[in-house]
Amino acid sequence: MCPRSYRVRSLEDLRRLSEQEREERRLALRAVKDARQYGVPVEAAADVLGIDMQAVRRWANEALRPASGGRTYPTETDELVRFSPVVLEGESQIAALVGPEEADDAEVAYDVQWRFAHGRATADELRILEGRRIGGKLVTADPETLRRLALANDIDPEDPYREIPIEGSNE
């Protein structure tokens, strides 16, 4: 496992982790997200996901308030880097996103982009993305660009937590 001080700040950092570490990190960040969303202690969210609190603290410690009465609640926000697929400036990519707000924005944008590219959303739905920026880059809301990416099979980037080849492996 990673040392307590290890910080994932880039896709390259994420690639250096083993598949088990990437999955553990994904679940830790999900436990924090769920605890925020539902207003429950992180321990409860972690338990539902099957991850222990030691792992949550290892990967998301800065997103946790000090425990009180055996319960740990998440901070309102944090600056942990998350990774998500999204189409920015005409390019389908795995974006490194700082904080939960930016990650949520990317998730919403990609949902609309993906649904449009697969015939499940209209061009009208894309309009909510016009002029939006994520990480300083313009979110792609152009129907023709998304159609082109879909035809080239470039709208479905690899899962950043599961399908990244590990350096030095034969994958």
C-alpha positions as CSV (number, residue, x, y, z in Angstrom):
1,M,0.0,0.0,0.0
2,C,1.1,3.6,-0.4
3,P,2.6,5.5,2.4
4,R,0.3,7.9,4.3
5,S,1.9,10.9,2.7
6,Y,1.5,9.7,-0.9
7,R,-0.5,12.1,-3.1
8,V,-1.9,11.4,-6.5
9,R,-1.7,14.7,-8.4
10,S,-1.5,13.5,-12.0
11,L,-2.5,10.7,-14.4
12,E,1.1,9.7,-14.3
13,D,0.9,9.3,-10.5
14,L,-2.2,7.2,-10.9
15,R,-0.5,5.0,-13.5
16,R,2.3,4.2,-11.0
17,L,-0.3,2.6,-8.6
18,S,-1.1,-1.0,-8.8
19,E,-4.6,-2.0,-9.8
20,Q,-5.5,-2.8,-6.2
21,E,-4.3,0.7,-5.1
22,R,-6.3,2.4,-7.8
23,E,-9.4,0.5,-6.8
24,E,-8.8,1.3,-3.1
25,R,-8.3,5.0,-3.9
26,R,-11.5,5.0,-6.1
27,L,-13.5,3.5,-3.2
28,A,-12.0,5.9,-0.7
29,L,-13.0,8.9,-2.7
30,R,-16.4,7.4,-3.3
31,A,-16.9,6.9,0.4
32,V,-16.2,10.6,1.0
33,K,-18.5,11.6,-1.9
34,D,-21.3,9.5,-0.6
35,A,-20.9,10.7,3.0
36,R,-21.1,14.3,1.7
37,Q,-24.1,13.6,-0.5
38,Y,-26.1,11.7,2.2
39,G,-24.9,13.5,5.3
40,V,-23.7,10.3,7.0
41,P,-20.4,9.5,8.7
42,V,-17.7,8.4,6.4
43,E,-17.5,5.1,8.4
44,A,-21.1,4.3,7.3
45,A,-20.4,5.1,3.6
46,A,-17.1,3.1,3.7
47,D,-18.9,0.2,5.3
48,V,-21.4,0.1,2.5
49,L,-18.6,0.1,-0.1
50,G,-16.6,-2.5,1.8
51,I,-13.5,-0.4,2.4
52,D,-11.9,0.2,5.8
53,M,-11.4,3.6,7.3
54,Q,-7.6,3.2,7.3
55,A,-7.7,3.0,3.5
56,V,-10.0,6.1,3.4
57,R,-7.6,8.0,5.6
58,R,-4.6,6.9,3.5
59,W,-6.1,8.2,0.2
60,A,-8.5,11.0,1.4
61,N,-7.3,12.2,4.8
62,E,-7.4,15.9,3.8
63,A,-11.1,15.4,3.0
64,L,-11.9,14.2,6.6
65,R,-12.7,16.2,9.7
66,P,-11.2,14.9,12.9
67,A,-13.2,12.1,14.4
68,S,-15.6,12.9,17.2
69,G,-17.4,10.3,19.2
70,G,-16.2,7.6,16.9
71,R,-17.6,9.3,13.8
72,T,-15.8,11.0,11.0
73,Y,-17.5,13.4,8.7
74,P,-16.1,14.8,5.5
75,T,-15.0,18.4,5.1
76,E,-17.2,20.6,2.9
77,T,-14.7,20.4,0.1
78,D,-11.1,19.4,-0.5
79,E,-8.4,19.7,-3.1
80,L,-7.8,16.0,-3.9
81,V,-7.3,15.2,-7.5
82,R,-9.9,13.0,-9.2
83,F,-10.0,11.7,-12.7
84,S,-12.9,11.6,-15.1
85,P,-13.6,11.2,-18.8
86,V,-14.8,14.4,-20.5
87,V,-14.6,16.0,-23.9
88,L,-12.8,19.3,-23.6
89,E,-11.8,21.6,-26.5
90,G,-12.8,18.9,-28.9
91,E,-10.7,16.2,-27.4
92,S,-11.9,13.1,-25.4
93,Q,-9.7,12.7,-22.4
94,I,-9.2,11.7,-18.9
95,A,-9.0,15.0,-17.0
96,A,-7.3,15.5,-13.7
97,L,-9.8,17.5,-11.7
98,V,-9.1,19.3,-8.5
99,G,-11.8,19.0,-5.8
100,P,-15.2,17.5,-5.8
101,E,-17.0,20.4,-7.4
102,E,-14.8,20.2,-10.6
103,A,-15.2,16.5,-10.6
104,D,-19.0,16.8,-10.3
105,D,-19.0,19.3,-13.2
106,A,-17.0,16.9,-15.4
107,E,-19.3,14.0,-14.5
108,V,-22.4,16.0,-15.5
109,A,-20.8,17.3,-18.7
110,Y,-19.6,13.8,-19.8
111,D,-23.0,12.3,-19.1
112,V,-24.6,14.7,-21.5
113,Q,-21.8,14.3,-24.1
114,W,-21.8,10.5,-23.9
115,R,-25.6,10.3,-24.1
116,F,-25.6,12.6,-27.2
117,A,-22.8,10.7,-28.9
118,H,-24.8,7.4,-28.4
119,G,-28.2,8.9,-29.5
120,R,-29.7,9.2,-26.1
121,A,-29.6,13.0,-25.7
122,T,-30.6,15.9,-28.0
123,A,-28.6,18.8,-29.3
124,D,-30.9,21.0,-27.1
125,E,-29.5,19.1,-24.0
126,L,-26.0,20.0,-25.1
127,R,-26.8,23.7,-24.8
128,I,-26.4,23.5,-21.0
129,L,-22.7,22.9,-21.6
130,E,-22.1,25.9,-23.9
131,G,-19.5,28.3,-22.5
132,R,-18.7,26.0,-19.5
133,R,-15.1,25.5,-18.5
134,I,-13.5,22.7,-16.5
135,G,-9.9,23.1,-15.4
136,G,-9.7,26.2,-17.5
137,K,-10.6,24.3,-20.7
138,L,-13.8,24.8,-22.7
139,V,-16.3,21.9,-22.4
140,T,-17.2,20.6,-25.9
141,A,-20.9,21.2,-26.7
142,D,-20.7,21.1,-30.5
143,P,-22.9,18.3,-31.9
144,E,-20.7,17.8,-35.0
145,T,-17.5,17.4,-32.9
146,L,-19.2,14.9,-30.6
147,R,-20.6,12.9,-33.6
148,R,-17.1,12.8,-35.1
149,L,-15.6,11.5,-31.9
150,A,-18.4,8.9,-31.6
151,L,-17.8,7.7,-35.2
152,A,-14.1,7.4,-34.5
153,N,-14.9,5.5,-31.3
154,D,-13.1,8.2,-29.3
155,I,-15.9,9.1,-26.9
156,D,-15.3,6.2,-24.5
157,P,-11.8,6.8,-23.0
158,E,-10.3,4.0,-20.8
159,D,-11.4,3.8,-17.2
160,P,-8.7,5.7,-15.4
161,Y,-8.9,3.4,-12.4
162,R,-9.0,0.0,-14.0
163,E,-7.6,0.1,-17.5
164,I,-4.4,2.1,-17.3
165,P,-1.4,-0.1,-18.1
166,I,1.0,-0.2,-15.2
167,E,4.5,0.9,-15.9
168,G,6.9,-2.0,-16.3
169,S,4.0,-4.5,-16.8
170,N,3.2,-6.5,-19.9
171,E,-0.3,-5.1,-20.2
